[in-house]
Amino acid sequence: MIFSRLKCFICSILFIIPALSHAMDERQVSVSLSYDDGLQSQLDNAIPALDHYGFKASFYILPTSKTVSGPEVEKWRNAAAEGHELGNHTLFHECSVSKGRTWVKPYANLDNKTVEEMVAEVRVANTFLYLIDGQKRRRSLTLPCGDSQTSNGNYAQAVAKKLSTYIYGRTFKKEHVAYLAPSGMSAKKIIRYIENSYQNKHVKIIILKFHGVGGDYLSTSKKDHDKILTYLNENRERFKVDTYYNIMQRFFN
């Protein structure tokens, strides 16, 4: 009798151990889907697709975008009300001409700006965003072209400190971030990148930075974008999709 019970107990343990091991192997990595420049295709294609799955994303809007100078601004306001993040992308999309970006307008050449000027511009852009979404909380800022060096220093550091701003993709240590700007890439390649990043145990956040979705520029096709969202939806136990602001709040507050 005792032997029989002991045998059953051992069998139960042998059954449970693999299940526990599998559960321990599974981890949930944060995924930030972001969309730059406030483009029409984001309103037409990206947001409806995200809403279909209940995913919340970050939209880094330029005050100079055509979609905020007319009736379309109400769509941004509604998106924010539904939980999407409207983030800062500076006033004029300042990039460094010295890095070969000859398309940058003279007034948006970061090489000629100062840290003080950029802090002031980011503050104004924050006010602009507040007038759209009414949010008084901290903002996140994604750096146009990834550039932050002005004529007299790094403005990202000053903005983070003076305006209590999350700098997109730079709040974590580099080894904890997997970053991809997938314009023109197939869903198959993007999903492979997500899978490979997940296998790296150091990675805590996977960032996908989009521009156009089924239109505009630096575009990802609507079909490929939908496939990525479907994949993330089917793997919710491993990937938690959320706004960059919400992810930062979970990790650092």
N, C-alpha and C positions, 0 to 999 in steps of 0.2 A: 504493500500500500504506500509506504513512505517512498520506496524506490520509484513507483509509478508517478507520484506527485512531483518528485525531484526531476524525473525525466520530462514531464510536462513543463516544469518551470524552465529547464534548460532550453527546451524547444522554443518557448516563448521568448527568451532572451535572444536566441539566435535569429528569431524573426524580427525582433525590434531593432537590433543593432544596425542592420543595413538601412532601415527606414530612418533612423536617427542620423546615420552618416550622410544620407542623401539630403536630409533637411539642413544639416550643418553646412553642406557644400553649397546649397542654394543661398544666395545673397541678393539683396535688392539694391541696384545701382540707380542713382538719380539720373534722369535724362532731361536736359533742357533743350527745347525746340525754340529757336529764335528766328525772327524775320526782320530784316533791316530795311530802313528807308521809307516805310509807310506806303507801300505800293498798292495799286488797284487790284492786282491779281491776288494779293493777300486777303483783301476784303471779299473778293469774288470766289476764290477757290480754297485758300488755306483755312480761314476761320470756319466756314461751313463744314469742312472735313474734320477739323479738330473738334468742333462741337458735336459732330456725329458720334464720336467716341468718348466725349466728355473730357478730353485732354485740354489742359490750360497751357498757354504758351506766352512768350515774351515778344512784343513788337516794339522795335526801336525806331521811333518816328522822327522824321525831320520836319521842323516847322515850315520848311519851304516845299514840302510835298503837296502835290495838287489835291490829294485826297483829304487834306485838312483845311483847304481854303474855300470849301463849298459845302453843299448838303451832305457829302459823304462823311463829314466829320461826325455826324450822328451815329454812323456805323462803328466808328472807333469808340465813341462814348458807350454804346451798347455792349461792345466787346469787353470793355473794362468792367462794366456792370455785371457781366456774366463771369468774371474772374480772370480774364486775360490781363497780362501786365503791359502797360504802356511805359516804355523805358526811354531814357535819354540817349540821343545820338548826336549831340552838340547842335549848334544852330545852323552851321553851313557845311557840315560834313568835312571838317578840316583834316587834310592829309598832307604828308610831306612830299614836296616836289623834288627834293634832293634825292629821294629814293627812286626816281625815274617816273613818277606819276605826272607826266606832262599835261594830262587832261584836267588837272586841278586848277580852278579859277584863282587868280591872284588874291582875291579877298579871303580864300579858303586855304591858303598855303600855310601850313602849320609851322614851317621854318621861320616865318616872319612874325608869328604870334609870341606872346609872352605867357608865362604861367598865370599871371594875374588876369590877363585878358580871357584866357580859356576858362578859368574858374568863374569869371563873371558871365561868360556866355552859357556855361552849363547851368548856372543859377537861373538865368533868364529862360532857358529851355525847360527847366523844372517848373517854372511858373506857367509856361505855356501848356505843359502837360496837365498841371493842376486845373487849369481852366477847362480842359476836356473831361478829365475823369474825377475831379474833386478829391483826389487822394492826397492826404497830407503826410503820408509815411515816407520812409526812405525810398530813394530811387536807385535803380541800377543804371549804369552807363556802359554802353558798348563803344569802344574806340573806333572811329572810322579808319579803315585800312589797318587797324591794329597799331596805329602810330600814337605816340604820347610825348615825344621829345619836341619841345618848343625851342625858341632862340635862347632861353635862359633856364631851361630845366624841364623836368618831367611833370606834366600837369596832372596826370592820372593820380599820382601820389597826393598832390595838393587837393584835388577834388575829393578823393576818398576821405581825407582828414577833415577838410574844412566844411564839406557839404554832407558828410556822413553817407557816402555813396558806395555801393557795391560796384566794383569794376568787373565787367562781364568777363568771365573766364580766368580772372587773375586773383580771385579771392582765395582760391585753394592753392596749395603747393603744386608745382608743375607736374610732379609724378602722380598726382591724384586726378588729373584732368585729361580726358581724351577729347580732342577738338577736331571737327571736320566742317569745312565749308563746301558742301557737295554740289555746287552748280554744274549742271550737265552730266552728272553721274547717274548711273542706273540704280534702281532700287536694290538690285542684287549686290552691287558693290558696296552700297551704303550699309545694307544689312550685314554684310560680311565684316565691315569695319566695326559695327556695333558689337557683333559677336566676339571678334578678336579683342576688343576693348574690355568686354565683360570678363574674358578669361584672364586679363591682367588684374591680379588681386589688389594692386595698389590703386586702381582707378575707382574713384568715388562718384564721379560725375562725367557723363558723356554729353558733349555739346554738339548740336547740329545747327549750323548757322545758315539759314536760307535767305534768298532775296526774292526773286520772282518765283511764282508757282503757277505753271501753265501760262506764262505770259511775262511781260516786262523784260528785265535783263538778269544776267547771271542766274538763269532760270532752271528750276527742276520741273520736269513735266508733271502735270496733274496726276497722271496714272502712276508714276513712280512715287510721288508724294503719298498717294493713297495707299500704296503697297507698304510703305514704311510705317504708316499709322496702323495699318492692319496687323503688321508684324508686332509692333509694340503692344497693341491691344491683346494679342494672343499670348503675350509673354509678360503680363502684368505682375506675376509673382517674382520676376527678376528685374523688371524695369519700372521705376516710378516716374512718370512724366509729370512735370510741374513747371511753374514759372521760375525764373532764376531768383526772383525775390523770395518766393516761398522756400526754395531749396536753401538759400542762404540763411533764412530764419531758422530752419530746422538744424542746420549744422553749427551756426555761430551764435545763436541766442538761447 
